[in-house]
């Protein structure tokens, strides 16, 4: 069936031990509760609890709808299971299902900023399960049922929808149905078919299969043209074996008794069954331009390669991320619940599901934004046979699907809190995106399309080894660990990591490239007081010199270091080996991710007190970084004053830097000098109508290195912000330096950024 995985290779290529360490490292599990209100003073505590909490208690008792205003209910979904159908693993019980449910809750937060809690119910009895859930209604704005086997899942969902006044949604059924139906509408359009005449055969009569047929008929398929098959063959009228009321609802009058017979002349195959269920011989009998949705996971009913060999005219979708047209549930459930919660819907009805289908289908037909195009490295995807369904990292999903769902809820009478200003609502939704996840997802996708060899200089450190393995396992390329082989292997064993194919270990002293690198370094440094033996010693004993030489001589594509050495020392060592890019300036850039936006800050690492000309060059480099990550640069030259007040010597340099940019006729918006508050706050900026910035700045040029370094580090530690960097920009080869003690995740991100080529 369809997957919830947003990106990456479909097949796991990590060890069980590594997966267990991922879940156990630090605070066990994947979720935590974070207070949204300050709890710093006695007054805060009094407001949050006793006696202040009495005011909302009394208000809600008087008017229950105020719970949405005074509590988390309006943004809280429960992910609930009994563990009877966990992924493809079967009935392993509620406790074993908890890691999956935590993951589902994390996806709600990541994609739609919905707070979620997982609840595992220890019963297989339908009545007991229903009673356990129905009384939890006051706690949540919606219920997402998950991994409950059929046919019990049908009964449970139906009864809970009748008993509860909040949305109850079984994603295994409806999520798959919604995403596949969006792709199907576009496939019908591309092949010139009329939905009323198209013939559909669905193989698989479980939760997802039944839901797909229900939705297909609601969209306009003629019931006489829809055939359901299960393990016993065609579900026909009069069949008795293996039947239930949900299958019976889709029984048809037909002479066909097998899947092969049903597929003769059919236009569409929907597979929600098992690997190999659709054979090339069956496919050959289908109508011209057959539409194949082979959604079994991890292996589809037929692979795209097999399908195209049998029928080159086929349109193909799968549940796999390594093929085009991935049917991915993460395109649906976060955004459907987002729209339902925001209008305080009583339920998620068929009208809302159809609205989601049409919104997704329409979005796939539009030109993709740069964030999506960047992931395809120059091959901008366009609506067609290989792009029927939006990419999971399309940033427009959150501002397109929830409004459509909300509007359908309002029009169908199930919304209790209608949205008056849809335009403002869309803007609010866009601000809910997780920029760091979206940014890194785009970078990772692009690197996967052109994998790179990245050298990790500190290859004996456990977190570096974990990062190298993760880099390879995520399909980003090959990893080179610099270190002594016995030490690297011992550290890997201690970390519970298997050194997979795609990882090389290079001992600098024993490398067959040692002499080449030493001579190369000597030619660079011989007029700077270095003898050949000095250069030989640097290559032998210093991993940064060795790793940088690998990159400089083309034996690796990029380099990451910094875990065991401070930034300045590491940069000095790298610059002995790697040149500045001609026509560029070496600077440090940090990416600040906060309040739904990404801001580029420079120079955060290199130039201590830049003069006006240097500030202008820093601005040009930083604007280039902004473009590389998909932003249209709007540059603010920051100072302690705004447009001349109060005056000062350092402000004068910033003012002059703006004049330098004027003379250079750069192709991006810029303005200054100005305070950071003016640059980042549209309302404050409106006091200066002459400003050349059309919107808030997304590139901030600091007047000095110390102000940049201090402010970004303060934001990281005290503010609700994520900081990536400093990133090195302007070197002739891509090299990135992490902070001392960086985690494996930070290292993987920096390796991907280096491979992406932001810095070189």
SVG drawing of the C-alpha trace seen along z (x, -y; Angstrom):
<svg xmlns="http://www.w3.org/2000/svg" viewBox="-26 -61 88 81">
<polyline fill="none" stroke="black" stroke-width="0.4" points="0.0,0.0 1.0,-3.7 3.7,-4.8 4.0,-7.6 7.7,-8.0 8.2,-11.5 11.5,-10.8 14.5,-8.6 15.1,-5.0 12.2,-2.7 14.3,0.3 16.0,-0.1 19.8,0.1 20.7,-0.4 21.3,2.2 18.7,3.0 21.2,1.9 21.5,-1.5 17.7,-1.9 17.5,-0.9 20.2,-3.5 18.3,-6.1 15.2,-5.6 17.1,-5.2 19.8,-7.9 19.3,-10.9 15.6,-11.1 14.0,-7.7 11.4,-7.9 10.5,-10.6 8.2,-12.9 8.3,-15.4 5.9,-17.9 6.9,-21.5 5.2,-24.3 3.9,-27.1 3.7,-29.6 6.4,-31.0 7.0,-29.2 9.8,-31.3 8.2,-33.2 5.8,-32.5 3.3,-34.7 3.6,-32.6 2.9,-29.5 -0.1,-31.1 -1.5,-32.0 -0.8,-28.6 -2.2,-26.6 -3.8,-27.7 -5.4,-30.1 -5.3,-31.6 -6.5,-28.4 -9.9,-28.8 -10.8,-31.5 -10.7,-29.4 -12.2,-26.4 -15.3,-28.5 -15.5,-30.0 -15.4,-26.6 -18.0,-25.2 -20.3,-28.0 -19.5,-27.8 -17.8,-24.5 -16.7,-25.9 -14.2,-28.1 -12.1,-25.1 -10.7,-25.8 -9.7,-29.2 -8.2,-28.4 -6.7,-24.9 -4.7,-22.8 -7.8,-21.0 -8.1,-22.8 -4.6,-21.8 -4.4,-18.3 -4.9,-15.0 -4.7,-11.5 -3.1,-8.8 -4.8,-5.6 -4.2,-1.9 -4.5,1.6 -1.5,2.9 -3.4,5.5 -2.0,4.5 1.3,2.7 2.7,1.6 3.5,4.8 4.4,6.6 1.0,7.9 -0.6,8.2 2.2,7.5 0.1,5.8 -0.3,2.3 3.0,1.8 5.0,2.9 2.9,0.3 4.0,-2.6 7.2,-3.5 5.0,-3.7 2.4,-5.8 5.1,-8.2 6.4,-8.5 2.9,-9.3 2.5,-12.0 5.9,-13.5 4.7,-13.7 1.6,-15.6 3.9,-18.2 6.5,-18.2 4.1,-18.7 1.1,-20.6 2.2,-21.9 -0.5,-19.8 0.3,-18.6 -0.3,-15.0 -0.2,-12.2 -0.1,-8.5 -2.5,-6.2 -2.1,-2.4 -5.3,-0.5 -4.8,3.0 -7.8,4.8 -8.9,6.6 -12.6,6.4 -14.4,3.8 -16.8,2.8 -14.0,2.3 -11.9,0.3 -14.8,-1.9 -15.6,-2.6 -12.0,-3.3 -11.8,-6.0 -15.2,-7.5 -14.8,-9.0 -11.6,-10.8 -13.4,-13.2 -13.0,-16.3 -9.2,-15.9 -8.8,-16.2 -9.8,-18.0 -9.6,-14.9 -8.9,-11.1 -6.5,-9.4 -7.0,-5.7 -4.0,-3.7 -2.8,-0.1 -6.1,1.6 -6.9,4.7 -9.9,5.1 -12.8,5.7 -12.8,4.4 -11.4,1.1 -14.6,0.4 -16.8,1.0 -14.6,-0.9 -14.4,-4.0 -18.1,-4.0 -19.2,-3.7 -16.8,-6.3 -17.9,-8.7 -21.5,-8.3 -20.6,-8.6 -18.1,-11.5 -18.5,-15.1 -14.9,-15.5 -13.3,-14.1 -12.5,-10.4 -10.3,-9.3 -8.7,-5.9 -5.7,-6.9 -4.9,-3.4 -8.2,-3.5 -8.8,-7.1 -5.2,-8.5 -4.3,-5.9 -7.6,-6.5 -7.3,-10.2 -3.7,-10.3 -4.2,-7.6 -7.5,-9.2 -5.7,-12.5 -3.2,-10.7 -5.9,-8.8 -7.9,-11.9 -4.7,-13.3 -4.0,-10.0 -7.6,-10.0 -7.0,-13.5 -3.7,-12.6 -5.2,-9.6 -8.4,-11.4 -10.8,-9.1 -14.2,-10.0 -14.5,-8.9 -18.0,-7.7 -16.9,-5.2 -13.5,-4.1 -13.2,-0.5 -11.3,0.0 -10.2,3.3 -9.0,3.2 -7.0,6.1 -7.1,6.1 -10.2,6.0 -8.7,4.7 -9.2,1.3 -7.4,-0.6 -9.0,1.2 -12.5,0.8 -11.9,-2.9 -10.4,-3.4 -13.5,-2.0 -15.9,-4.1 -14.0,-7.2 -13.8,-6.3 -17.5,-5.9 -18.1,-9.2 -15.8,-10.9 -18.0,-9.6 -17.0,-6.1 -20.0,-4.0 -20.4,-1.1 -20.9,1.3 -17.4,0.5 -15.7,1.2 -14.5,4.7 -13.1,5.8 -10.8,8.8 -9.4,10.5 -7.4,13.7 -10.4,15.8 -10.8,13.9 -13.5,11.5 -16.1,10.3 -19.2,11.0 -22.9,11.1 -23.9,14.3 -20.4,15.2 -20.4,16.7 -16.8,17.6 -14.8,15.0 -17.5,12.3 -18.5,9.6 -20.8,6.6 -18.1,4.2 -17.1,6.5 -20.7,7.2 -21.3,3.5 -18.9,3.7 -20.0,7.0 -20.9,6.8 -22.7,8.8 -19.9,10.3 -18.7,13.6 -15.1,12.9 -13.9,15.0 -10.2,14.3 -8.1,11.2 -6.7,12.0 -10.2,12.3 -11.3,9.1 -8.4,7.1 -9.2,8.0 -10.0,4.6 -9.8,2.8 -8.5,-0.8 -7.2,-0.9 -5.5,1.4 -5.5,0.5 -3.2,2.8 -3.4,2.9 -2.3,6.4 1.0,8.2 4.2,8.4 3.7,10.1 -0.1,10.0 -0.1,8.3 1.8,10.2 3.0,8.9 0.6,11.3 -2.3,9.8 -1.1,6.2 -0.9,7.1 -4.6,7.7 -5.6,4.2 -6.9,1.3 -4.5,-1.1 -2.7,-3.5 -3.4,-1.4 -3.2,-3.1 -1.4,-1.1 -1.4,-2.0 0.7,0.8 0.7,-0.3 1.8,2.8 4.9,2.0 7.7,2.5 7.4,4.4 4.6,3.4 2.3,5.8 4.4,5.2 7.6,3.1 7.6,0.1 10.4,1.8 8.3,5.0 5.2,2.9 6.9,0.8 8.5,3.8 5.1,5.4 3.2,2.1 5.4,-0.9 2.2,-2.9 1.4,-2.4 1.1,-5.1 2.5,-3.8 2.4,-4.8 3.6,-2.9 4.0,-3.4 7.8,-3.7 9.8,-6.9 12.5,-5.6 10.0,-5.7 8.0,-8.5 4.4,-9.0 4.7,-7.9 1.4,-7.4 2.5,-8.8 -0.1,-9.3 1.9,-12.2 0.5,-14.3 -2.9,-13.8 -3.6,-13.2 -1.6,-16.2 -3.3,-18.7 -6.7,-17.2 -6.7,-17.3 -5.2,-20.9 -8.3,-22.1 -10.7,-20.1 -9.3,-21.4 -9.2,-25.0 -12.9,-25.1 -13.6,-22.9 -15.3,-20.3 -17.6,-17.7 -16.4,-15.0 -14.3,-14.4 -17.0,-13.7 -16.9,-12.6 -17.1,-16.2 -13.9,-17.0 -12.1,-14.0 -13.1,-14.8 -11.9,-18.4 -8.5,-17.1 -8.4,-14.8 -9.1,-17.7 -6.7,-20.1 -3.9,-17.6 -4.7,-16.8 -4.8,-20.5 -1.6,-21.3 0.3,-18.6 -0.8,-20.4 0.8,-23.7 4.4,-24.8 6.5,-23.6 8.3,-26.2 12.0,-26.4 12.1,-24.3 10.8,-21.4 12.8,-22.1 16.0,-22.3 15.5,-18.7 15.5,-17.6 18.8,-19.4 17.9,-21.2 15.2,-18.7 12.2,-20.7 9.3,-18.2 6.2,-19.1 2.7,-17.6 2.7,-14.5 2.9,-10.7 5.8,-10.8 4.4,-13.6 0.7,-12.9 1.0,-13.6 2.7,-16.5 6.1,-15.9 5.9,-15.5 8.3,-18.4 6.2,-20.9 5.8,-23.9 2.5,-24.8 0.7,-21.7 0.0,-23.3 -1.6,-26.4 -3.6,-24.5 -5.0,-21.3 -6.2,-22.6 -8.2,-25.6 -9.9,-23.2 -10.8,-20.8 -12.0,-23.7 -14.1,-25.2 -15.8,-21.8 -16.5,-21.4 -18.1,-24.9 -20.1,-24.2 -21.3,-20.8 -22.4,-22.1 -20.0,-20.3 -17.8,-23.4 -18.5,-25.0 -16.0,-27.9 -16.1,-29.1 -13.1,-30.9 -14.0,-34.4 -10.8,-35.5 -9.4,-32.6 -6.5,-34.7 -5.3,-35.5 -5.8,-31.8 -3.5,-30.7 -0.8,-33.1 -1.1,-31.8 -0.8,-28.3 2.4,-29.1 4.0,-30.4 3.4,-27.0 5.9,-25.2 9.0,-23.6 11.6,-25.5 14.7,-23.5 13.1,-20.2 11.9,-21.5 15.2,-23.0 17.2,-20.0 14.8,-17.7 15.2,-19.7 19.0,-19.6 19.0,-15.9 16.8,-15.1 19.0,-17.1 22.2,-15.4 20.6,-12.0 20.2,-12.8 23.9,-13.5 25.6,-11.6 28.9,-12.9 32.0,-11.4 32.4,-13.3 35.5,-12.9 34.8,-13.0 38.2,-14.1 37.7,-12.9 36.9,-9.4 37.7,-7.7 34.9,-9.6 31.7,-7.7 29.3,-10.5 31.4,-11.0 31.1,-7.3 27.4,-7.3 27.1,-10.3 29.1,-8.7 26.9,-5.6 23.7,-7.7 25.1,-9.7 25.5,-6.5 22.3,-4.9 20.3,-7.9 21.5,-7.6 23.6,-10.8 26.8,-9.2 29.9,-7.6 31.7,-8.5 35.4,-8.4 36.6,-8.2 40.1,-9.4 41.6,-7.4 43.4,-4.3 41.4,-1.3 41.5,0.6 40.4,-2.5 37.6,-3.3 36.3,0.3 36.5,0.3 34.6,-2.9 32.0,-1.7 31.4,1.5 31.1,-0.6 28.5,-2.8 26.6,0.2 27.1,-0.8 27.8,1.5 30.3,0.1 28.2,0.6 29.3,0.7 30.0,-2.8 32.3,-3.7 36.1,-3.7 38.7,-4.1 41.9,-6.0 44.9,-6.1 46.7,-9.2 50.2,-7.9 49.6,-4.6 47.7,-6.1 49.2,-5.5 48.3,-9.1 50.4,-10.4 53.4,-11.4 51.2,-13.2 49.5,-15.2 52.7,-16.1 54.3,-17.4 51.1,-19.3 51.1,-21.0 54.8,-21.8 54.3,-23.5 51.7,-25.7 53.6,-26.5 57.3,-26.4 57.5,-30.2 55.7,-30.5 58.5,-29.0 57.5,-25.3 60.0,-22.6 59.0,-19.4 59.4,-17.5 57.0,-20.0 54.4,-19.3 55.0,-15.6 54.4,-15.8 51.1,-17.7 49.8,-15.2 50.9,-12.3 49.6,-13.6 46.9,-16.1 43.6,-14.8 42.4,-18.2 45.4,-18.7 45.0,-15.2 41.2,-15.4 41.5,-18.8 44.2,-17.5 41.8,-14.7 39.2,-17.3 41.8,-19.6 43.2,-16.8 39.8,-15.5 39.9,-12.3 36.7,-13.4 34.0,-15.9 33.6,-17.6 34.8,-17.6 33.4,-17.9 35.4,-18.5 35.2,-20.4 34.0,-17.8 37.3,-17.8 38.9,-21.2 37.7,-24.8 36.4,-26.5 39.2,-29.0 42.0,-26.4 40.2,-24.0 39.6,-26.8 43.2,-27.9 44.3,-24.3 41.9,-23.9 42.9,-27.2 46.5,-26.1 45.2,-23.5 42.1,-24.9 42.1,-28.3 39.5,-31.0 37.2,-30.7 38.3,-33.3 36.1,-36.4 34.6,-35.5 35.2,-36.3 35.4,-33.7 32.8,-34.4 30.8,-32.6 27.1,-32.4 24.5,-31.1 21.0,-30.1 18.5,-31.1 15.2,-29.2 12.6,-30.8 8.9,-31.7 8.3,-30.0 11.0,-31.6 14.7,-31.2 17.1,-34.1 20.6,-34.2 23.1,-36.0 26.6,-37.0 29.5,-37.3 29.4,-35.0 32.8,-33.5 35.6,-35.2 35.9,-39.0 36.2,-40.6 35.7,-44.3 34.8,-44.7 35.2,-48.0 32.5,-49.3 33.9,-47.5 34.1,-44.3 30.6,-44.6 29.3,-45.0 31.2,-41.8 29.8,-39.9 26.3,-41.0 26.9,-39.7 28.1,-36.3 25.2,-36.0 22.7,-36.8 24.1,-34.0 23.6,-31.6 20.0,-32.7 19.4,-32.0 21.0,-28.6 18.5,-27.6 15.5,-28.8 15.0,-32.3 14.7,-35.6 17.2,-37.6 16.2,-40.8 19.3,-42.1 19.4,-44.4 22.7,-46.1 22.4,-46.1 23.6,-48.7 22.7,-50.0 21.0,-53.0 18.4,-53.2 18.8,-55.6 21.2,-57.9 19.9,-58.0 21.7,-57.9 24.9,-58.6 28.2,-56.9 31.5,-55.9 30.5,-52.2 27.2,-53.2 29.0,-55.4 30.8,-52.3 27.5,-50.4 26.0,-53.5 28.9,-53.6 28.5,-49.8 25.1,-50.5 26.6,-53.2 29.1,-50.5 26.2,-48.2 24.6,-51.0 27.7,-51.4 27.9,-47.7 24.3,-47.5 23.6,-44.2 20.5,-42.1 18.9,-41.8 17.0,-44.1 19.1,-45.7 18.7,-48.5 20.4,-50.0 21.6,-51.0 18.9,-49.7 18.2,-48.1 17.4,-44.4 13.9,-45.0 13.1,-47.3 14.5,-44.7 12.5,-41.8 9.2,-43.5 7.0,-44.7 4.9,-46.9 8.0,-48.7 9.4,-48.9 6.2,-50.7 7.4,-53.8 10.0,-54.1 8.0,-54.2 11.1,-55.0 12.8,-51.6 13.7,-49.7 12.8,-46.4 9.4,-45.1 9.1,-42.8 11.0,-41.9 14.6,-41.0 15.8,-37.4 19.5,-38.2 21.1,-40.2 24.6,-41.6 26.1,-42.2 28.4,-45.2 31.1,-43.0 32.0,-39.4 31.5,-39.7 27.9,-41.0 27.0,-38.3 28.6,-35.5 27.1,-36.7 23.6,-37.3 23.3,-33.9 24.6,-32.0 22.2,-33.8 19.3,-33.0 20.3,-29.4 20.5,-29.1 17.8,-31.4 15.4,-32.0 12.9,-29.7 15.2,-29.3 17.4,-26.8 20.8,-27.8 22.6,-26.1 26.2,-27.1 28.4,-29.0 28.7,-27.7 31.8,-28.5 31.2,-30.2 33.7,-31.3 36.2,-28.5 37.1,-26.8 36.1,-23.4 33.1,-22.6 34.4,-22.3 32.2,-22.7 33.2,-23.0 30.8,-21.9 30.8,-23.2 32.8,-21.3 31.0,-18.2 28.4,-18.3 25.9,-15.5 25.7,-12.9 22.5,-14.6 24.3,-17.9 27.2,-16.3 24.9,-14.6 23.3,-18.0 26.7,-19.7 27.9,-16.8 24.7,-17.2 25.2,-21.0 28.8,-20.5 27.8,-18.0 25.0,-20.3 27.7,-22.9 26.5,-25.9 30.1,-26.7 32.2,-25.7"/>
</svg>
